[in-house]
Amino acid sequence: MLLLKLLTVPGFLWLISLASRRWGPNVAGWLAGFPVVVGPILLFLALEQGSAFATHAAGAALSALLAMIAFSVAYTHAAQRLAWPGALAVATLVWAVLATAITQVPASLGLSVACAASALLLAPRLFPRVGELPAAPAPRSDKLPYRMLAGALLTLAVTLLASTVGERWSGMLAVFPVLGSVLAVFSHQSHGVAFTIVLLRSLTTGLYSFAAFCLVLALALPTVGMLAFALAVAVSMLVLGLSKRLLARNTLGTVAGRRP
């Protein structure tokens, strides 16, 4: 099980990195919205802590989508004035404040759906607008080992701490934007602010599939058990495909002078 934890999430991160090289920030960000981090974490929680625990964690992860999207929005605005360490610090603080605030409200699936829906619907209007992306040479290194290490450490930390922090914070931590932060910092360093805005905005579009995954798990785990993961993956992939129609439209919103 330990080896599986160390390989699953970094493997997904490797695939996203390949997509970034091949198709650029729009497609890479969109694909990164697929639940490549939260999915394995919730699976490990279900196997080790039980279906009831994972059900509550999935609901918490769904509500934490609000904090995750706020992280991306905060990073893009801060990056227009600050270098990546400052932008990352501001975005992480925003995530922590919102995640803490969500945990202070009594948990319910209705609250989780409201948080996720409001974040997804408002997000396209909250990102800065940018002009056309300048052509940039391929970077000498994408620091892929660091991305993979971050994913492995997050997975281990959440699953090991699950018994002490409880199902709600386990769900919150499962949605900590490890993918978003690593992709944002690397893009900011290598390609500049405009590239980063496009990537993180596209990531938000892909998060419709993330929301579908968590919602299906929260609804199906109590009734069908571990089969809920197969159902959640299937629905998530369907939603990811449908959300592709939003990708081009939302990307237009980043171009100066056009409405999102």
C-alpha positions as CSV (number, residue, x, y, z in Angstrom):
1,M,0.0,0.0,0.0
2,L,2.8,2.4,0.8
3,L,4.4,1.9,-2.6
4,L,1.1,2.4,-4.3
5,K,0.7,5.7,-2.5
6,L,4.2,6.8,-3.5
7,L,3.6,6.0,-7.2
8,T,-0.1,6.9,-7.9
9,V,-0.2,10.7,-7.5
10,P,3.3,11.4,-8.9
11,G,2.4,9.3,-11.9
12,F,-0.6,11.5,-12.6
13,L,1.5,14.6,-12.2
14,W,3.9,13.2,-14.7
15,L,1.1,12.8,-17.2
16,I,-0.1,16.4,-16.7
17,S,3.5,17.5,-17.3
18,L,3.6,15.7,-20.6
19,A,0.3,17.4,-21.6
20,S,1.7,20.8,-20.7
21,R,4.7,20.2,-23.0
22,R,2.5,18.8,-25.8
23,W,-0.5,21.1,-25.9
24,G,0.3,24.2,-23.8
25,P,-1.4,25.9,-20.8
26,N,-5.1,25.6,-21.9
27,V,-5.2,21.9,-22.3
28,A,-2.7,21.2,-19.4
29,G,-4.7,23.3,-17.0
30,W,-8.0,21.8,-18.1
31,L,-6.7,18.2,-17.7
32,A,-5.2,19.2,-14.3
33,G,-8.8,19.8,-13.1
34,F,-9.4,16.0,-13.2
35,P,-9.3,14.6,-9.6
36,V,-5.8,13.2,-10.0
37,V,-4.8,14.1,-6.4
38,V,-8.1,13.9,-4.5
39,G,-9.2,10.6,-6.1
40,P,-6.3,8.5,-4.8
41,I,-6.3,10.2,-1.4
42,L,-10.1,9.5,-0.9
43,L,-9.5,5.9,-2.1
44,F,-6.8,5.4,0.5
45,L,-9.0,7.0,3.1
46,A,-11.8,4.6,2.3
47,L,-9.6,1.6,2.4
48,E,-7.9,2.5,5.7
49,Q,-10.6,4.5,7.5
50,G,-13.8,3.1,6.1
51,S,-16.5,4.2,3.7
52,A,-18.3,6.4,6.2
53,F,-15.1,8.4,6.8
54,A,-14.4,8.7,3.1
55,T,-18.0,9.9,2.5
56,H,-17.6,12.8,4.9
57,A,-14.1,13.5,3.5
58,A,-15.6,13.6,-0.1
59,G,-18.2,16.2,1.0
60,A,-15.5,18.3,2.7
61,A,-13.4,18.1,-0.5
62,L,-16.4,19.3,-2.5
63,S,-16.8,22.3,-0.3
64,A,-13.1,23.0,-0.3
65,L,-13.3,23.6,-4.1
66,L,-14.2,27.2,-3.1
67,A,-10.9,27.6,-1.4
68,M,-9.0,25.9,-4.2
69,I,-10.4,28.2,-6.8
70,A,-9.8,31.2,-4.6
71,F,-6.1,30.1,-4.4
72,S,-5.8,30.3,-8.2
73,V,-7.6,33.6,-8.5
74,A,-5.5,35.1,-5.7
75,Y,-2.3,33.8,-7.2
76,T,-3.0,35.4,-10.6
77,H,-3.8,38.8,-9.1
78,A,-0.8,38.7,-6.8
79,A,1.5,37.6,-9.5
80,Q,0.9,40.8,-11.4
81,R,2.8,42.7,-8.6
82,L,4.9,40.0,-6.9
83,A,7.4,37.4,-7.7
84,W,6.4,33.8,-7.3
85,P,7.3,33.5,-3.6
86,G,5.1,36.4,-2.7
87,A,2.3,35.3,-4.9
88,L,2.4,31.8,-3.5
89,A,2.3,33.1,0.0
90,V,-0.7,35.3,-0.7
91,A,-2.6,32.5,-2.4
92,T,-1.8,30.0,0.3
93,L,-3.0,32.4,3.0
94,V,-6.3,32.9,1.1
95,W,-6.7,29.2,0.8
96,A,-6.0,28.7,4.6
97,V,-8.5,31.4,5.6
98,L,-11.3,30.1,3.4
99,A,-10.7,26.4,4.3
100,T,-10.7,27.3,8.0
101,A,-13.9,29.3,7.6
102,I,-15.6,26.4,5.8
103,T,-14.8,24.0,8.6
104,Q,-16.5,26.4,11.1
105,V,-19.8,25.9,9.4
106,P,-21.8,22.8,10.2
107,A,-21.1,20.2,7.5
108,S,-23.8,19.2,5.0
109,L,-23.9,18.1,1.4
110,G,-26.0,21.1,0.6
111,L,-23.3,23.5,1.9
112,S,-20.7,21.6,-0.1
113,V,-22.7,21.8,-3.3
114,A,-23.4,25.5,-2.8
115,C,-19.7,26.3,-2.2
116,A,-18.6,24.3,-5.3
117,A,-21.3,25.7,-7.6
118,S,-20.8,29.3,-6.6
119,A,-17.0,29.0,-7.1
120,L,-17.2,27.3,-10.5
121,L,-19.8,29.8,-11.8
122,L,-18.1,33.0,-10.6
123,A,-14.5,32.0,-11.3
124,P,-14.4,32.9,-15.0
125,R,-15.2,36.5,-14.1
126,L,-12.6,36.8,-11.4
127,F,-9.4,36.1,-13.2
128,P,-7.4,39.0,-14.7
129,R,-7.5,39.6,-18.4
130,V,-4.4,39.2,-20.5
131,G,-3.3,39.8,-24.1
132,E,-2.1,37.1,-26.5
133,L,0.5,34.8,-25.1
134,P,4.0,35.5,-26.4
135,A,5.9,32.6,-27.9
136,A,8.4,31.2,-25.5
137,P,11.3,28.8,-25.9
138,A,11.0,25.4,-24.2
139,P,12.5,25.5,-20.7
140,R,15.6,23.6,-20.0
141,S,14.0,21.8,-17.0
142,D,10.4,21.5,-15.8
143,K,11.5,20.3,-12.3
144,L,9.3,17.3,-12.7
145,P,10.9,15.4,-9.8
146,Y,9.9,18.2,-7.5
147,R,6.3,18.1,-8.7
148,M,6.1,14.3,-8.2
149,L,7.7,14.5,-4.8
150,A,5.2,17.1,-3.7
151,G,2.3,14.9,-4.8
152,A,3.7,11.9,-3.0
153,L,4.3,13.9,0.2
154,L,0.7,15.3,0.2
155,T,-0.8,11.9,-0.3
156,L,1.2,10.4,2.5
157,A,0.6,13.3,4.9
158,V,-3.2,13.3,4.5
159,T,-3.5,9.5,4.8
160,L,-1.2,9.4,7.8
161,L,-2.9,12.3,9.5
162,A,-6.5,11.2,8.7
163,S,-7.0,9.5,12.1
164,T,-6.0,12.6,14.0
165,V,-7.4,15.5,12.0
166,G,-10.8,13.9,11.2
167,E,-12.7,13.4,8.0
168,R,-13.5,17.1,7.4
169,W,-9.9,18.3,7.5
170,S,-8.8,15.2,5.6
171,G,-11.1,16.3,2.8
172,M,-9.8,19.8,3.0
173,L,-6.2,18.8,2.9
174,A,-7.0,16.4,0.0
175,V,-8.0,19.5,-2.0
176,F,-4.9,21.6,-1.0
177,P,-3.8,22.9,-4.5
178,V,-0.6,21.0,-4.7
179,L,-1.1,20.6,-8.5
180,G,-2.1,24.2,-8.9
181,S,0.7,25.6,-6.8
182,V,3.4,23.6,-8.5
183,L,2.1,24.4,-11.9
184,A,1.6,28.0,-11.1
185,V,5.1,28.6,-9.7
186,F,6.8,26.8,-12.5
187,S,4.7,28.6,-15.2
188,H,5.3,32.0,-13.4
189,Q,9.1,31.4,-13.4
190,S,9.4,30.0,-16.9
191,H,6.7,31.7,-19.0
192,G,5.5,34.8,-17.1
193,V,2.2,36.0,-15.6
194,A,0.0,35.8,-18.7
195,F,0.8,32.1,-19.3
196,T,0.1,31.4,-15.6
197,I,-3.3,33.2,-15.8
198,V,-4.3,31.1,-18.8
199,L,-3.2,27.9,-17.1
200,L,-5.0,28.5,-13.8
201,R,-8.1,29.7,-15.5
202,S,-8.2,26.6,-17.6
203,L,-7.7,24.5,-14.5
204,T,-10.8,26.0,-13.0
205,T,-12.8,24.8,-16.1
206,G,-11.5,21.3,-15.6
207,L,-12.6,21.4,-11.9
208,Y,-16.2,20.6,-13.0
209,S,-15.0,17.0,-13.3
210,F,-13.5,17.3,-9.8
211,A,-16.8,18.5,-8.4
212,A,-18.6,15.6,-10.1
213,F,-16.2,13.1,-8.7
214,C,-16.6,14.3,-5.1
215,L,-20.4,14.6,-5.4
216,V,-20.9,11.1,-6.8
217,L,-18.6,9.7,-4.1
218,A,-20.5,11.5,-1.3
219,L,-23.9,10.2,-2.7
220,A,-22.9,6.7,-3.7
221,L,-20.3,5.5,-1.1
222,P,-23.0,4.8,1.6
223,T,-25.1,2.7,-0.7
224,V,-22.7,0.9,-3.1
225,G,-19.5,1.0,-1.2
226,M,-16.2,0.9,-3.1
227,L,-18.0,0.5,-6.4
228,A,-18.7,4.2,-6.0
229,F,-15.1,5.0,-7.0
230,A,-15.6,3.4,-10.4
231,L,-18.9,5.3,-10.9
232,A,-17.3,8.6,-9.8
233,V,-14.4,8.2,-12.2
234,A,-16.8,7.4,-15.1
235,V,-19.0,10.5,-14.3
236,S,-16.0,12.6,-13.8
237,M,-14.6,11.7,-17.2
238,L,-17.9,12.4,-18.8
239,V,-18.1,15.8,-17.2
240,L,-14.5,16.6,-18.2
241,G,-15.4,15.9,-21.8
242,L,-18.5,18.1,-21.6
243,S,-16.5,20.9,-20.0
244,K,-14.2,21.1,-23.0
245,R,-16.9,23.2,-24.6
246,L,-16.4,25.8,-21.9
247,L,-12.6,25.8,-22.3
248,A,-12.4,27.9,-25.5
249,R,-15.2,30.3,-24.3
250,N,-13.6,30.9,-20.9
251,T,-10.1,31.3,-22.5
252,L,-11.5,34.1,-24.6
253,G,-12.3,35.9,-21.3
254,T,-8.6,36.2,-20.6
255,V,-8.0,38.3,-23.7
256,A,-8.1,42.0,-23.0
257,G,-11.2,43.8,-24.3
258,R,-13.5,40.7,-24.4
259,R,-16.1,39.7,-22.0
260,P,-15.8,36.3,-20.2
